Amino acid sequence: FLVPNVILFSLAHSQRNLVSKVDFVSAPGTSGENIFRPGGPRFLLTSRCLFDFDQSVPGFRLRSVHPGETIETVTDNTGFEFDVTEEVAATRIPSVEELELIRGPIGSAIGETYPAFARTVLGIGC
């Protein structure tokens, strides 16, 4: 991984999508000590929560839950085990200015690479 911070995202958050064991690995989350890869996954954003990833202790940790979700709903709908800190934050709702950026220039840039995502989620025609 040459990209220093990979942010994974999944609009679906269920045990079917977030499984305990995958059939095929297209990119490892971590590499052996003798393999130089400066980047890798840092976050996994889903429709229910935000996980972060610590390469020193491989695995995801629940960072925040979205409004209307709980630790229990995230756990019940996740097929893999993850760490939960003592205090899991509520995901902050974006400000009006942040939403304008997401739906404006950021969304347009995303739409160049992910046109279906931009259309479906952001309502941006690309």
Secondary structure, DSSP 4 states (H G I P E B T S, - for coil): --SS-EEEEES--STTTS-SS-S--SS-SS--TTS-----EEEEEESSEEEEE-TTS-SEEEEEE-TT--HHHHHHT-SS--EEEEEEEEPPPPPHHHHHHIIIIIHHHHHHH-HHHIIIII----
